Amino acid sequence: MRAAHLVGGRMLDFIEFDDDFAIVKMYPPTETVGFTLAESNVRAKYGVTVVGVKTPGEDFTYAQPDTTVGPRDTLIVSGHTDLLERFAARP
């Protein structure tokens, strides 16, 4: 099963759809921490979309350009499986 080897490291959970599209729950790469989603420009750089951010002790929020990513946040990210793997492999 493809998902089995993908979950690990930054990825906490992985749902793959038939067309090589997936949604992952993951810890944020270092380069996104302390920046808004607009500043880190994840979609343009990596071709994936941050759908939501969950900060410990707070409610889930849908991602907005001014959403700032914290070091302990969990991200919900969607995109092509290969691009998600590349994004999750970032330090």
Phi, psi and omega per residue, in radians:
M1 nan 2.248 -3.079
R2 -1.050 -0.752 -3.063
A3 -1.072 -0.520 -3.072
A4 -1.050 -0.720 -3.109
H5 -1.476 -0.236 -3.133
L6 -1.455 -0.550 -3.111
V7 -1.372 2.152 -3.095
G8 2.604 2.888 -3.074
G9 1.131 -2.127 3.132
R10 -1.335 -0.474 -3.068
M11 -1.399 2.261 3.118
L12 -1.778 -0.577 -3.131
D13 -2.676 2.691 -2.987
F14 -2.607 2.185 3.063
I15 -2.140 2.043 -3.135
E16 -1.842 2.415 3.084
F17 -1.781 2.983 -3.022
D18 -1.046 -0.481 -3.022
D19 -1.714 0.539 -3.117
D20 1.096 0.430 3.058
F21 -1.815 2.489 -3.119
A22 -2.532 2.856 2.992
I23 -2.172 2.296 3.138
V24 -2.173 2.640 2.956
K25 -1.871 2.180 -3.015
M26 -2.634 2.828 2.987
Y27 -1.387 2.624 -3.077
P28 -1.314 2.445 2.988
P29 -1.086 2.593 -3.092
T30 -0.913 -0.681 -3.074
E31 -1.153 -0.224 3.126
T32 -1.697 -0.290 -3.044
V33 -1.251 2.261 3.130
G34 1.539 0.002 -3.134
F35 -2.062 2.716 3.000
T36 -1.324 2.853 3.097
L37 -1.098 -0.594 3.089
A38 -1.131 -0.734 -3.125
E39 -1.180 -0.712 -3.107
S40 -1.350 -0.342 2.996
N41 0.961 0.716 -3.066
V42 -0.993 -0.766 -3.078
R43 -1.094 -0.786 -3.129
A44 -1.231 -0.671 -3.089
K45 -1.322 -0.699 -2.972
Y46 -2.084 -0.151 3.109
G47 1.286 0.314 3.105
V48 -2.077 2.794 -3.093
T49 -2.074 2.179 3.014
V50 -1.375 2.029 -3.073
V51 -1.542 -0.658 -3.088
G52 -2.740 2.871 -3.141
V53 -2.345 2.335 3.095
K54 -2.089 1.987 3.073
T55 -1.645 2.340 -3.138
P56 -0.923 2.306 3.116
G57 1.437 -0.017 3.126
E58 -2.146 2.884 3.124
D59 -1.261 2.676 3.014
F60 -1.046 2.431 3.069
T61 -2.243 2.451 3.031
Y62 -1.198 2.443 -3.089
A63 -1.167 2.384 3.066
Q64 -2.223 2.783 3.120
P65 -0.961 -0.549 -3.112
D66 -1.618 0.145 3.083
T67 -1.217 2.159 3.107
T68 -1.644 2.341 -3.121
V69 -1.594 2.228 3.109
G70 -1.747 2.851 -3.070
P71 -1.147 -0.425 -3.115
R72 -1.824 0.102 -3.129
D73 -1.230 2.773 2.972
T74 -1.991 2.326 3.136
L75 -1.816 2.512 2.932
I76 -1.862 2.069 -3.015
V77 -2.231 2.410 3.123
S78 -2.113 2.701 3.084
G79 2.761 -3.018 3.096
H80 -1.169 2.434 -3.046
T81 -0.965 -0.731 -3.130
D82 -1.119 -0.676 3.137
L83 -1.236 -0.630 3.072
L84 -1.130 -0.724 3.108
E85 -1.058 -0.746 3.140
R86 -1.126 -0.743 3.129
F87 -1.138 -0.760 -3.122
A88 -1.210 -0.350 3.123
A89 -1.426 -0.151 3.129
R90 -1.099 2.525 3.128
P91 -1.156 nan nan
